[in-house]
Amino acid sequence: MASCPPSLASSSSSSRVVASRGARSRRAVAAAADAATTSSRSTPSKRSSKQSSPSLPLPAPSHASHRAKVLDALPANKLVHVPAGREQTRNGVEGHARFRQEPSFLYLTGVEDPGYHALLRRDDDGGDGGDATTTPSRDRFVLVAPRRDVEHEVWCGAQPSAEALRARTGADAVFYDDEWSDALAAMGAREGETIFRPGHDLARDVVDDSSKATNNREASHQTHNSLLASLRVDRTALDRVLARARHVKTEDEIDCLRRANAVSGDAHAEVMRAAAIAAKSARGGVHEYELEAAFQAHCMREGLLHLGYPSIVGGGRNAATLHYERNDAFVAPRELILIDAGAEWRGYTADITRTFPVGGVFDAIRKDVYEAVLDVQCAAIDACRAGINWRAIGESAKVRTAQRLIDLGVIKRDRRSAVAAGVVSLFLPHSLGHLLGLQVHDVGPGGPVPETLLEGQVVTCEPGIYFVDGLLGPAMEDATTRDFLDADVVATFRPVGGVRIEDNLVVTSDGVDNLTTCPKTVKDIEDIMRSV
């Protein structure tokens, strides 16, 4: 259930989904390790026992159940082709960015490396035109692997054998990308049949790629190219089916999200302690990047080697930028710092935000804003359960945010008028939350923002209050909004920057299971920071 104080409750929050977090390369921050950690480093053997690589992200039967969910939603005997992601070069010319698997391919196969392809089919009649009522259905899964040469092995390491890949993934067969005709034959591909592919570009040029493979099987390529060219491609149905399959999580998936939350939550608590230590030092404050490094160092020691998105670490006025990623400013003890960061476990990411004073003690104005946001969040969490409309919870959160801004003296007039006039959106310019899973803004039938909550969905709940100059300046000049605002009070709160509090919730029949357990009340935050 909601991990909120009993005194804080009711309904909750917002409208536009937070824009997707842009990728950026991470800085190496060597100096941050000292400010980061109080726990000892794990030995390599201890760490490797926790990390997902090189084992499958989930057990092979879990991925088999994912494939079954997808095939359940497609017509019988239809061929499905899903490609893995590809390595991307940095700046288009040098090296490679760290690879992260295409989420739906990971969901279906558990394979974490680039360049693979999955072929799926359900034979409801045994594949031979038999009687579907007497012949049990069988799901077929063939993996097509890139054939790596010796030079690749020298630079990047040995590739698993076909036998090892088959054992790890549960594939019926594994072929290399110079054996496409054999792979298609194994799936019973027929000229002119419909093949279902995702809508993205990764599936569009498999013919070219396979033809470039280093091999001497030109006849095989011609057969493959001819057969593929004859297939009728459906690029719309599969994306909808995958989104519908992925948006309700299995117990295995929830366990992954629980682990990601547990470690990421502990990392947020460690960051609070690191900030308190830095505030008491001769420097009298901390750089944002030191806390970013503290977060990532803790997660990596626990075997969570990848972040789900670039960390947002914004102190003072920087917290008013929703997806601030520079993370290079120095933050004084009295200022708040907003940290939105989450690590992945087996591909499933946490998405947690905490806001706290670097020095460990909230002053009056910062405490007032913080407790207003916490009140809105707790009310929204209490309203969540299966069958409830998520957007209605979001609208209630906006109304409650308006009331808290009225209580602070920021807004003058009544709360519903403030919502209708768009005034609340000046201070809360994003939605209440989104689906969470293999992507930080995970897929669902209607996109990353759910409609009616369903049991087994995982959503974020992340209300906030921000003082954004780019929104408030024009609003003070606009005749339709300026009468709602007390300019002097807004100026008083402007140094706060912004406050956001974000938890990850599993929707249940009678409420939620809050996966996020790191401190968030004023008392708990001040206690943990006072303890160092």
C-alpha positions as CSV (number, residue, x, y, z in Angstrom):
1,M,0.0,0.0,0.0
2,A,1.0,3.7,-0.2
3,S,4.0,4.4,2.0
4,C,2.7,7.8,3.1
5,P,2.1,9.3,6.6
6,P,-1.6,8.6,7.7
7,S,-2.2,12.4,7.9
8,L,-1.5,12.9,4.2
9,A,-4.2,11.6,1.9
10,S,-6.9,12.2,-0.9
11,S,-6.7,12.4,-4.7
12,S,-4.2,13.6,-7.5
13,S,-2.2,15.0,-10.7
14,S,-1.6,16.2,-14.4
15,S,-1.6,16.3,-18.2
16,R,1.2,16.2,-20.7
17,V,3.5,13.2,-20.4
18,V,7.1,14.1,-19.5
19,A,9.1,14.2,-22.7
20,S,11.4,11.3,-23.3
21,R,14.7,11.6,-21.6
22,G,17.4,12.3,-24.2
23,A,20.4,10.1,-24.3
24,R,23.8,11.6,-23.4
25,S,27.2,10.2,-22.8
26,R,28.1,9.9,-19.1
27,R,31.0,11.8,-17.6
28,A,33.7,10.0,-15.8
29,V,33.9,11.6,-12.4
30,A,36.8,10.1,-10.6
31,A,36.7,12.6,-7.7
32,A,33.1,11.6,-6.8
33,A,33.9,8.2,-5.3
34,D,35.0,9.7,-2.0
35,A,31.9,11.7,-1.5
36,A,29.8,8.9,-2.8
37,T,30.3,5.8,-0.6
38,T,30.2,4.6,2.9
39,S,29.8,1.0,2.1
40,S,32.7,-1.3,1.1
41,R,33.3,-2.4,-2.5
42,S,32.2,-5.9,-3.4
43,T,34.7,-8.3,-4.7
44,P,34.5,-9.2,-8.4
45,S,33.1,-12.7,-7.6
46,K,30.5,-11.3,-5.3
47,R,29.4,-8.6,-7.8
48,S,29.2,-11.1,-10.7
49,S,26.8,-13.2,-8.7
50,K,24.3,-10.4,-8.7
51,Q,24.6,-8.9,-12.2
52,S,22.4,-10.1,-15.0
53,S,25.1,-10.5,-17.6
54,P,26.1,-13.0,-19.0
55,S,23.0,-14.9,-17.9
56,L,19.6,-14.4,-19.4
57,P,17.7,-11.3,-18.1
58,L,14.9,-13.7,-17.1
59,P,14.7,-17.5,-17.1
60,A,14.0,-18.9,-20.6
61,P,10.5,-20.1,-19.6
62,S,9.6,-16.5,-18.8
63,H,10.5,-15.3,-22.3
64,A,8.6,-18.3,-23.7
65,S,5.5,-17.1,-21.9
66,H,6.0,-13.6,-23.3
67,R,6.2,-15.1,-26.8
68,A,3.0,-17.0,-26.1
69,K,1.2,-13.8,-25.1
70,V,2.1,-12.2,-28.4
71,L,1.2,-15.2,-30.5
72,D,-2.1,-15.5,-28.6
73,A,-3.1,-12.2,-30.1
74,L,-2.2,-12.9,-33.7
75,P,-3.9,-15.2,-36.2
76,A,-2.7,-18.8,-36.1
77,N,0.2,-19.9,-38.3
78,K,1.4,-16.3,-38.9
79,L,5.1,-15.7,-39.2
80,V,6.6,-13.0,-36.9
81,H,10.0,-11.4,-37.3
82,V,11.5,-9.2,-34.6
83,P,15.0,-7.8,-35.0
84,A,17.4,-6.9,-32.2
85,G,19.0,-3.5,-31.8
86,R,22.1,-2.4,-33.5
87,E,25.3,-0.8,-32.2
88,Q,25.4,3.0,-32.6
89,T,28.6,4.9,-33.2
90,R,29.4,7.9,-31.1
91,N,29.2,11.1,-33.2
92,G,28.6,8.9,-36.2
93,V,32.3,8.1,-36.8
94,E,34.1,6.8,-33.7
95,G,33.7,3.9,-31.4
96,H,30.3,2.7,-30.2
97,A,27.9,4.0,-27.6
98,R,27.1,1.5,-24.9
99,F,24.6,-0.9,-26.4
100,R,21.1,-1.3,-25.0
101,Q,18.9,-4.0,-26.5
102,E,15.7,-3.1,-28.3
103,P,13.1,-3.6,-25.5
104,S,10.6,-5.8,-27.4
105,F,13.4,-8.1,-28.6
106,L,14.7,-8.4,-25.1
107,Y,11.1,-9.1,-23.9
108,L,10.7,-12.0,-26.4
109,T,14.1,-13.6,-26.3
110,G,16.3,-12.4,-23.4
111,V,19.2,-11.9,-25.8
112,E,21.2,-8.8,-24.8
113,D,23.6,-8.5,-27.8
114,P,23.1,-6.6,-31.1
115,G,22.5,-8.0,-34.6
116,Y,20.2,-10.9,-33.8
117,H,16.7,-11.7,-35.3
118,A,13.8,-13.7,-33.8
119,L,11.3,-15.7,-35.9
120,L,8.1,-16.9,-34.2
121,R,5.2,-18.9,-35.4
122,R,2.3,-20.8,-33.7
123,D,1.3,-24.0,-35.4
124,D,-2.2,-24.6,-34.3
125,D,-2.5,-27.6,-36.7
126,G,1.0,-28.9,-36.2
127,G,2.2,-27.0,-39.2
128,D,1.0,-29.7,-41.7
129,G,-2.6,-28.7,-42.2
130,G,-3.8,-31.3,-39.7
131,D,-6.9,-31.1,-37.5
132,A,-6.4,-28.2,-35.0
133,T,-8.8,-29.9,-32.6
134,T,-6.7,-33.0,-32.2
135,T,-3.2,-31.7,-32.9
136,P,-1.9,-29.6,-30.0
137,S,-0.6,-26.1,-30.9
138,R,3.1,-25.5,-30.8
139,D,5.0,-22.3,-30.6
140,R,8.1,-22.2,-32.8
141,F,11.0,-19.9,-32.1
142,V,14.1,-19.6,-34.3
143,L,17.0,-17.3,-33.5
144,V,19.2,-15.9,-36.3
145,A,22.6,-14.8,-35.0
146,P,25.3,-12.7,-36.6
147,R,28.3,-14.7,-37.6
148,R,31.3,-13.0,-36.1
149,D,34.7,-13.3,-37.6
150,V,38.1,-13.6,-35.9
151,E,38.7,-9.9,-35.9
152,H,35.5,-9.3,-34.0
153,E,36.5,-11.9,-31.5
154,V,39.9,-10.2,-31.1
155,W,38.3,-6.9,-30.3
156,C,35.0,-7.8,-28.7
157,G,35.4,-11.4,-27.4
158,A,34.1,-14.7,-28.4
159,Q,30.6,-15.2,-29.6
160,P,28.4,-18.0,-27.9
161,S,28.1,-21.1,-30.0
162,A,24.8,-21.9,-31.7
163,E,24.4,-24.8,-29.2
164,A,25.0,-22.4,-26.2
165,L,22.5,-19.9,-27.6
166,R,19.9,-22.6,-28.1
167,A,20.4,-23.9,-24.5
168,R,20.2,-20.4,-23.0
169,T,17.2,-19.1,-24.9
170,G,15.1,-22.2,-25.4
171,A,15.1,-21.6,-29.2
172,D,14.1,-24.6,-31.4
173,A,17.0,-23.8,-33.6
174,V,19.8,-21.2,-34.1
175,F,21.0,-20.2,-37.5
176,Y,23.6,-17.6,-38.6
177,D,22.8,-14.7,-40.8
178,D,24.4,-16.4,-43.8
179,E,21.8,-19.2,-43.3
180,W,18.6,-17.1,-43.6
181,S,17.1,-19.5,-46.2
182,D,17.5,-22.4,-43.8
183,A,16.0,-20.3,-41.0
184,L,13.0,-19.5,-43.1
185,A,12.6,-23.1,-44.2
186,A,12.7,-24.2,-40.6
187,M,9.8,-21.8,-39.9
188,G,7.8,-23.1,-43.0
189,A,7.9,-19.8,-44.7
190,R,5.8,-19.8,-47.9
191,E,5.9,-17.4,-50.8
192,G,3.3,-14.7,-50.6
193,E,2.3,-15.2,-46.9
194,T,2.0,-12.4,-44.5
195,I,4.9,-11.7,-42.1
196,F,4.4,-9.5,-39.0
197,R,7.2,-7.0,-38.2
198,P,7.6,-4.0,-35.9
199,G,7.1,-0.6,-37.5
200,H,10.6,0.6,-36.7
201,D,13.4,0.6,-39.3
202,L,15.4,-2.2,-37.7
203,A,13.3,-4.7,-39.6
204,R,13.4,-3.0,-43.0
205,D,16.8,-4.0,-44.4
206,V,17.4,-7.6,-43.2
207,V,17.9,-8.6,-46.9
208,D,20.7,-6.2,-47.3
209,D,22.4,-7.1,-44.1
210,S,22.2,-10.9,-44.7
211,S,23.6,-10.4,-48.2
212,K,26.6,-8.7,-46.7
213,A,27.5,-11.5,-44.4
214,T,30.9,-13.1,-45.0
215,N,30.1,-16.4,-46.6
216,N,30.1,-18.3,-49.9
217,R,26.4,-19.2,-50.0
218,E,25.2,-16.9,-52.8
219,A,22.5,-19.4,-53.8
220,S,21.2,-19.3,-50.3
221,H,21.1,-15.5,-50.4
222,Q,19.2,-15.5,-53.7
223,T,16.6,-17.9,-52.3
224,H,16.3,-15.9,-49.1
225,N,16.0,-12.6,-50.9
226,S,13.5,-14.0,-53.4
227,L,11.4,-15.5,-50.6
228,L,11.5,-12.4,-48.4
229,A,10.7,-10.2,-51.4
230,S,7.5,-12.3,-51.9
231,L,6.2,-11.9,-48.4
232,R,3.4,-9.4,-47.6
233,V,4.6,-7.3,-44.7
234,D,2.3,-6.1,-41.9
235,R,4.1,-3.3,-40.0
236,T,1.1,-2.1,-37.8
237,A,-0.4,-5.0,-36.0
238,L,2.6,-6.3,-34.1
239,D,3.5,-3.0,-32.4
240,R,-0.1,-2.9,-30.9
241,V,0.2,-6.6,-29.9
242,L,3.6,-6.1,-28.2
243,A,2.3,-3.0,-26.3
244,R,-0.7,-4.9,-25.1
245,A,1.4,-7.8,-24.0
246,R,4.0,-5.7,-22.2
247,H,1.9,-3.3,-20.3
248,V,0.7,-5.8,-17.6
249,K,3.6,-7.4,-15.9
250,T,4.2,-11.0,-14.8
251,E,5.5,-11.8,-11.3
252,D,9.0,-12.3,-12.7
253,E,8.9,-8.8,-14.2
254,I,7.6,-7.3,-11.0
255,D,10.4,-9.0,-9.1
256,C,12.9,-7.4,-11.5
257,L,11.3,-4.0,-10.9
258,R,11.3,-4.6,-7.1
259,R,15.0,-5.4,-7.2
260,A,15.7,-2.3,-9.3
261,N,13.7,-0.2,-6.8
262,A,15.4,-1.7,-3.8
263,V,18.9,-0.9,-5.0
264,S,18.0,2.4,-6.6
265,G,16.2,3.4,-3.4
266,D,19.3,2.5,-1.3
267,A,21.4,4.5,-3.7
268,H,19.1,7.6,-3.2
269,A,19.6,7.2,0.6
270,E,23.3,7.0,0.1
271,V,23.3,10.1,-2.0
272,M,21.5,11.9,0.8
273,R,24.3,10.9,3.2
274,A,27.0,11.8,0.7
275,A,25.4,15.3,0.4
276,A,25.3,15.7,4.2
277,I,29.0,14.8,4.5
278,A,29.9,17.2,1.7
279,A,27.9,20.0,3.3
280,K,29.8,19.6,6.6
281,S,33.2,19.6,4.8
282,A,35.4,22.7,4.3
283,R,33.9,23.1,0.9
284,G,30.4,23.7,2.4
285,G,28.5,22.1,-0.4
286,V,28.6,19.6,-3.2
287,H,28.8,19.4,-7.0
288,E,25.8,17.8,-8.7
289,Y,28.0,15.4,-10.6
290,E,29.4,14.1,-7.3
291,L,26.0,13.0,-6.3
292,E,25.3,11.5,-9.7
293,A,28.5,9.4,-9.3
294,A,27.5,8.4,-5.8
295,F,24.2,7.1,-7.1
296,Q,25.8,5.1,-10.0
297,A,28.6,3.8,-7.8
298,H,26.2,2.3,-5.3
299,C,24.1,0.6,-8.1
300,M,27.1,-0.8,-9.8
301,R,28.5,-2.3,-6.5
302,E,25.2,-4.1,-6.2
303,G,25.4,-5.5,-9.8
304,L,23.0,-3.1,-11.5
305,L,25.4,-2.0,-14.2
306,H,23.1,0.2,-16.3
307,L,20.9,3.2,-15.7
308,G,17.4,3.3,-17.2
309,Y,17.9,6.9,-18.3
310,P,20.4,9.8,-17.8
311,S,20.3,10.9,-14.2
312,I,18.8,14.3,-13.5
313,V,20.6,16.0,-10.6
314,G,19.5,19.6,-10.3
315,G,20.3,21.9,-7.4
316,G,18.6,25.1,-6.6
317,R,17.1,26.8,-9.7
318,N,18.3,23.9,-11.8
319,A,15.5,21.8,-10.4
320,A,13.1,24.0,-12.3
321,T,14.3,22.3,-15.5
322,L,12.3,19.1,-15.8
323,H,15.0,17.1,-17.6
324,Y,18.1,19.0,-16.5
325,E,21.1,16.8,-17.3
326,R,24.2,19.1,-17.1
327,N,24.7,18.0,-13.5
328,D,27.8,20.3,-13.1
329,A,26.8,23.1,-10.7
330,F,27.9,23.6,-7.1
331,V,25.0,23.4,-4.6
332,A,25.1,25.2,-1.2
333,P,23.8,23.5,1.9
334,R,20.5,25.4,2.2
335,E,19.5,24.7,-1.4
336,L,17.3,21.8,-2.4
337,I,18.6,19.2,-4.9
338,L,16.3,17.2,-7.1
339,I,17.6,13.8,-8.1
340,D,15.6,11.7,-10.6
341,A,17.6,8.5,-11.2
342,G,17.0,4.8,-11.5
343,A,19.0,1.7,-12.4
344,E,18.0,-1.4,-14.4
345,W,17.9,-5.0,-13.2
346,R,17.6,-7.5,-16.0
347,G,16.4,-4.7,-18.3
348,Y,13.7,-3.4,-16.0
349,T,14.3,0.1,-14.7
350,A,13.4,2.0,-11.6
351,D,12.4,5.6,-12.0
352,I,12.7,7.4,-8.6
353,T,12.8,11.1,-7.7
354,R,13.8,12.5,-4.4
355,T,14.3,16.2,-3.4
356,F,16.1,17.2,-0.3
357,P,18.3,20.0,1.2
358,V,22.0,19.5,0.7
359,G,22.7,20.5,4.3
360,G,20.1,18.1,5.7
361,V,17.6,20.6,7.1
362,F,14.6,22.1,5.3
363,D,14.1,25.8,5.8
364,A,10.6,27.1,6.1
365,I,9.8,28.0,2.5
366,R,11.4,24.9,1.1
367,K,9.6,22.7,3.6
368,D,6.3,24.3,2.7
369,V,6.7,23.5,-1.0
370,Y,8.0,20.0,-0.3
371,E,5.1,19.1,2.0
372,A,2.6,20.4,-0.5
373,V,4.0,18.0,-3.2
374,L,4.1,15.1,-0.7
375,D,0.5,15.7,0.2
376,V,-0.5,15.6,-3.4
377,Q,1.5,12.4,-4.0
378,C,0.1,10.6,-1.0
379,A,-3.4,11.5,-2.0
380,A,-2.8,10.2,-5.6
381,I,-1.3,6.9,-4.3
382,D,-4.3,6.4,-2.0
383,A,-6.7,6.8,-5.0
384,C,-4.9,4.2,-7.2
385,R,-6.4,0.7,-7.7
386,A,-7.4,-1.5,-10.6
387,G,-10.5,-0.2,-12.4
388,I,-9.8,3.5,-11.6
389,N,-9.3,6.0,-14.4
390,W,-5.7,7.2,-14.3
391,R,-6.4,10.5,-16.0
392,A,-9.1,11.3,-13.4
393,I,-6.5,10.7,-10.7
394,G,-4.3,13.1,-12.5
395,E,-7.0,15.8,-12.7
396,S,-7.7,15.4,-9.0
397,A,-4.0,15.9,-8.3
398,K,-4.0,19.1,-10.3
399,V,-7.0,20.4,-8.3
400,R,-5.2,19.4,-5.1
401,T,-2.0,21.1,-6.3
402,A,-4.0,24.2,-6.9
403,Q,-5.3,24.2,-3.4
404,R,-1.8,23.8,-1.9
405,L,-0.6,26.7,-4.1
406,I,-3.6,28.7,-2.7
407,D,-2.5,27.7,0.8
408,L,1.0,28.9,0.1
409,G,-0.4,32.3,-1.2
410,V,1.0,31.7,-4.7
411,I,-2.4,31.5,-6.4
412,K,-5.3,33.9,-5.5
413,R,-8.8,32.8,-6.6
414,D,-10.4,29.4,-6.4
415,R,-8.7,26.2,-7.3
416,R,-11.0,24.9,-10.0
417,S,-10.9,28.3,-11.9
418,A,-7.1,28.1,-11.6
419,V,-7.0,24.6,-13.1
420,A,-9.5,25.7,-15.9
421,A,-7.4,28.7,-16.7
422,G,-4.2,26.6,-17.0
423,V,-2.6,28.4,-14.1
424,V,-1.8,25.2,-12.2
425,S,0.1,23.9,-15.3
426,L,2.5,26.8,-14.9
427,F,3.7,25.0,-11.7
428,L,3.0,21.4,-12.7
429,P,3.7,21.2,-16.5
430,H,3.8,17.4,-16.8
431,S,1.5,14.4,-16.2
432,L,1.1,12.5,-13.0
433,G,3.1,9.6,-14.2
434,H,3.5,6.8,-16.8
435,L,3.9,3.1,-17.3
436,L,7.2,1.6,-16.3
437,G,9.1,-1.5,-17.3
438,L,11.7,-2.3,-20.0
439,Q,11.5,1.4,-20.9
440,V,11.3,4.3,-18.5
441,H,8.3,5.5,-20.4
442,D,7.0,2.0,-21.1
443,V,4.6,1.0,-23.8
444,G,0.8,0.4,-23.4
445,P,-2.2,0.2,-25.6
446,G,-2.7,4.0,-25.5
447,G,0.9,5.0,-25.2
448,P,3.0,5.5,-22.0
449,V,0.2,7.1,-20.1
450,P,-2.4,4.5,-18.9
451,E,-6.1,5.0,-19.1
452,T,-8.0,2.7,-16.8
453,L,-5.6,1.1,-14.3
454,L,-5.2,-2.6,-14.6
455,E,-4.0,-5.1,-12.0
456,G,-0.3,-5.9,-12.7
457,Q,0.5,-2.6,-14.4
458,V,3.4,-0.6,-12.9
459,V,3.1,3.2,-13.0
460,T,5.1,6.1,-11.6
461,C,3.4,8.7,-9.4
462,E,5.4,11.9,-9.7
463,P,3.7,15.2,-8.9
464,G,5.7,18.3,-8.5
465,I,5.8,22.1,-8.1
466,Y,8.3,24.1,-10.1
467,F,9.0,27.8,-10.4
468,V,9.9,28.0,-14.1
469,D,10.9,31.5,-15.3
470,G,10.0,30.7,-18.9
471,L,6.4,30.0,-17.9
472,L,5.9,32.4,-15.0
473,G,7.3,35.5,-16.8
474,P,4.8,35.5,-19.7
475,A,2.0,34.5,-17.3
476,M,2.6,37.6,-15.3
477,E,2.0,39.7,-18.4
478,D,-1.0,37.7,-19.7
479,A,-4.3,39.2,-18.7
480,T,-6.0,35.8,-18.4
481,T,-3.5,34.5,-15.9
482,R,-1.8,37.4,-14.0
483,D,-4.8,38.0,-11.8
484,F,-4.4,34.5,-10.4
485,L,-0.8,35.0,-9.3
486,D,0.7,37.0,-6.4
487,A,3.9,38.2,-7.9
488,D,5.5,38.9,-4.5
489,V,4.8,35.4,-3.2
490,V,6.0,33.8,-6.4
491,A,9.3,35.8,-6.1
492,T,9.6,34.5,-2.5
493,F,9.4,30.9,-3.6
494,R,11.4,31.2,-6.8
495,P,14.7,30.2,-5.2
496,V,13.2,26.8,-4.4
497,G,13.6,25.9,-8.0
498,G,11.4,22.8,-8.1
499,V,10.3,19.8,-6.0
500,R,9.3,16.4,-7.4
501,I,8.7,13.2,-5.5
502,E,8.3,10.0,-7.5
503,D,7.5,6.4,-6.5
504,N,6.9,3.3,-8.6
505,L,3.6,1.5,-8.0
506,V,2.3,-2.0,-8.8
507,V,-1.5,-1.7,-9.3
508,T,-3.5,-4.3,-7.3
509,S,-7.2,-5.0,-7.0
510,D,-7.4,-3.0,-3.7
511,G,-4.7,-0.4,-4.1
512,V,-1.0,-0.5,-4.9
513,D,2.2,-2.2,-3.9
514,N,4.7,0.7,-3.6
515,L,8.0,-0.6,-4.7
516,T,9.9,2.5,-3.7
517,T,10.9,2.6,0.0
518,C,13.6,5.2,0.3
519,P,13.0,8.1,2.7
520,K,10.6,10.8,1.6
521,T,9.0,12.5,4.6
522,V,10.7,15.6,5.9
523,K,11.5,13.8,9.2
524,D,12.9,10.7,7.5
525,I,15.1,12.7,5.2
526,E,16.4,14.9,7.9
527,D,17.0,11.9,10.2
528,I,19.1,10.0,7.6
529,M,21.1,13.1,6.8
530,R,21.7,13.9,10.4
531,S,23.0,10.3,11.0
532,V,26.3,10.8,9.2
